[in-house]
Amino acid sequence: MLPFRIVYHEGYDLNLGDHVFPSQKFRLIRERLLGVGFAGESDFVAPEPAPDADLSLVHEAGWIERLKTGTLSYQEVMRLEIPYSQQMVAAFWLAAGGTTLAARHALSDGIGFNLGGGFHHAFPDHGEGFCAIHDVAVAIRSLQKDGLIERAVVVDCDVHHGNATAAIFGGDRSVLTLSIHQFHNYPTEKPPSTIDIHLADGAGDEEYLKKLRDACEALIAGFRPQLVLYVAGADPYCEDRLGGLNLTLEGLRERDRMVMEMALKHRAAVAVTLAGGYAMRISDTVTIHANTARAAKEVLDQCGWRKTR
């Protein structure tokens, strides 16, 4: 049995059809982890959809209602950049429930792993860039509401800037945000995170890892959060169709180890979400995300976890 739980639901697939976002990847990652013997069926737990009361801690009531009833305007659907369906809506509710469940498991086990989520372009009143509900923000607010945490840090390693994360938590001293991303990429408008690392096109493993290490150390050691929300995007990969960075498979795996190891070293639990990944070969995207799970096990086996809060 793994030392952490993997949160997954078959409803994570957003039912996008022939789309650049391969939302079938969630099922394929699960099949990979089972197929190679890394995980067993008992290592997976299924989430419930996030209750509307939790979503309303982040999102405006009108946005939640328009999503549920299918009354989005044409402009809102175009901004989402994914086709509307009830299955798509259900997937976002499940992803939010899944990240919240992973965060709760993280507080007990050291690491909690959501095999989905990381929808960091979802604003309180609208969605953008394939993201309708900000599962990471919902999880943080839910745990704060229940008194389980006071302080959290979001470490966003998607190739795209975490614009909605920065906007939602801007000015909130209880949640600090870090985004490391390709500067000349989506989104055009980038609200300031607590720490933004703007990388030039083509940045590779060495530069990426050094800048991320220094920033994580400063943020986590100085702030001492109880929980780190790690947005482990696969799209900094050198063969990603929507990215322009040059990270290798091993560089991405080292990134994963570094973030999780640093959090645990400073007694912060880690909730992992997977975010983007659009490699030319979907098998590469699956490998990158599966390697994140492998890195989680390596770090927990090495560091252990002793709940102190």
N, C-alpha and C positions, 0 to 999 in steps of 0.2 A: 504494500500500500504506500502511496506517495505521502510525504509529510505535509501536503497541502491539498485543498480541494480544488477541482476544476469545475467551474460553473458553466453549464451549457444547456441549451434548449434547441430542439429541432426547428422551432419557430424563429430562430435568429436569422434565417435566410429572408432577405427583404423582397424576394420574388421580383427581381429586376430584369429578368430575361437577358437579352444580348446587350450588356452594359459594361462599361469599362471597370465598374466596381464589381468584382466577382464575389457576390454575397454568398455563393455556395461554398466559399472557402471555409466557413465555420464548420460545416459538416466534414469537409475534407481534412481539416486539421484534427478533428476528433478521430476520424478513421485512421489517420496516420499514427497518432499517439497510441491507439489501441493495436494497430496492425504490427507495429514494431515491438510491442510488449512494454512500452514505457509506462503506460497506464492501464488499469483494469476498469471494468464497468463500475466498481464500487468507489472509484476515485472521482466520479462525476456526480454532481448534484444539480438538480434542475431548479431554476428560479421561478417565482411567481411574477406576473406583470407588476411593475411598480404601481402602487395606488396613486390615484389622482392627487391625493393630499400631499404626497411626496413630490410629485411633479410640480405642484403649485408653489413649492418652496423656491423654485427657480423660474418657472415659466408662467406667463400671463394666462389667465383663465380663458381668454378669447382664443389664444393659439391652441391650447389643449382642446377646446371644443371644436374648432375648425378642423383639426386633425381627425378627431373622433368621428365627426359627422360628414367628412368629405366635402366641406364647403370652402376649401382654400380657393383663393383667387388664382387666375391664370398666372399672374406675376409671382405669386407665392410658390406655385409649382415650378415655374421656370427657375426661380432662385434656388430651389432645392436640388434641381438637376437630376432628379430621379422620378420615375412615374409613380403617381399616386395609386395606392390600393389599400384595402383594409388589412391585407397581410403585411404590407409595409408598415402600417401604423402599429399593428400588433407586435412586430419585431422590435420597434423602438421602445415600446412599453416593457417588453421582456428584457431588452438590453439594459434599461435603467434598473429594473429589478435585479438583473444579474450582477451589475457592478456594485449595487448596494449589498447584495449577498456576499460577493467576493470580499468587499471591505470588512464586513462583519466577521467573516472567517479569518481574514488577515489579522485582526486584533487578537484572535486566539492562537493562530498557527504561525504567525510571522509573515506569511505570504498567502494571499488569496488571488485566484487566477480566473478572470472572466474570459471565456473563449469568444469574446465579442466586445462590443462597446468601443469607447474612445471617440465618441461623436462630438468632436470639439469645435465644430462650426455652428452649433445650434444655439441661437440667441433666445432670450426670454420670450420675444414676440414674433420670431420667425426662424426659419431654417435656411441653411446655406450648404453648398458643397457636400451633398449626400447626407446631411445631418439634420434631423428634425427635433430630437430630444437630447439634451446634454446629460447623458447618464453619469458622467464623472461629477458634475456639479450637484446633481440630484443625490448621489451617494454621500457626498460630503455634507450637504445640508441635512439629510436624513439622520446621519450619525451624530451631527452636532445637536440636532433637535432632541434626540434621545439621550443626550448627555454622555455618549460613548467616547467622543473626542472633543477637544477644544481647538486644536491647531492642526492644519493639514498643509501639505505642499503638493502641487501638481508638477511633475516632471514630464514635459511633453516632447517626445522625440520623433514625432511624425515629421515628414519632410515639409509639411505645410504649417505655417504659423497657427498657433491656437488662439485665433482671434476672439471667439466667443468666450473662451475661458478667461482671457485677459479682461474682457469687458465685464463679465459677471462678477469677478472677484476684485476688480479695480477699486482701490480704496478700502478693502476689507483687510484689517490687520490680522485676522484669524486664518487667512488662507493666502499663501504666497505661491506664485506661479513662475515657472521657468519654461521657456520655449526655445528649442534649438532647431533651426529650419533653414531651408534655402531661401535667401532673401528675394531673389527675382523669381518668385513663384506665387501661386494663389495663397492667400487672398491679397488683393491690391492694398486694401486698408488693413493695417496691423496695429490695433490698439496696444499700448504698452503693457507687457507683462512685468512682473517684479524684476525678472532678468530675461532679456532677449539676446540670443546669440544668432546674429544674422550671418549666415555662411554664404560665401560666393559660389557661383556655379562650379561644379566639379570638385568641391572639397572632398577629401578622402579620409581614410581611417585615422591617420595620425593626428591631423588637425582637429577632426571631430572629437575624438576621444579626449584629447588634452583639454580642449575648451569646455567640454561637458564635465569632465572630472573636476576642474577648478571651480566651475559654477555650482555644481552639486555640493561640493564640500563646503563652500561658503554659505549656501542657502540652508542646507540641512543641519550642519553643525551649529550655525548661528541661531536658527529659529527653533530647533528641537521639536519638530512636529510629532504627534502621536501616530500619524498616518501619512504615507506618501502614495499618491495616486500616480502610477507610472503608465503613461500613454506610449506603448511600445510599437510605434508604427513600423511597418516593413518597407515603407517607400523611400527611405534614404539609400536603398540598394542601387547599385550601379546600373542595373538593367530594368529599372522601374519606368513605366511608360508615362507617369505623371510627375516624376521627380528628375532632378538634374544634379544630384550628388553622386559620389563615387565610392560608397561604402561596399565592402566585400561581405560575404557571408560570415567570415570569422570576425570582422570588425563589428558587425551588428551583434553577434553573440557576446563579444567582449563588452560592448555597450550595455547589454542586458545584465551581465554579471556585475558590472561596475555600479550601476544605479541601485540594484537590489542589495548588493553587499554594503554599499555606503549607507543606505537607509537602515539596515539591520545593525550595522556597527554603532549607529547613533540611537538605537532603541526605537526606531520608527518601523511600524508594520508597513507592508507594501501590498497594495491592491493593483493588479496588472490588468490593463485593457489593451486590445490589439490594434485598433484604429486602422489606418490605410495600408494598402499593399496592392500594387498593380503591375507586378512583374510581367514581362513578355511571356514567360512560362508560369502558369499558375502553380506548378509544382515548386517553383522557387519561392513564391510567396508562402506556400504551405510550409516549406522547410524553414524559412525565417521565423515564422510564428511558432512552429514546433520547437525550434531551438531556444526560443524564449522560455518555454516550459522546462526544457532541459536545464537551462541556466538557473531557473528558480530552484530546482531540486539540488543542483550543485551547491548553490549558495546556502541553502538551508542545511544541507548535510555538513557543510564546512563551518558555518557560523552558529547554527542552532538558533533557538528562540526561547527567551525567557520573558514572559509577560511581566512588565514592571509597573504598568499603569492600569 
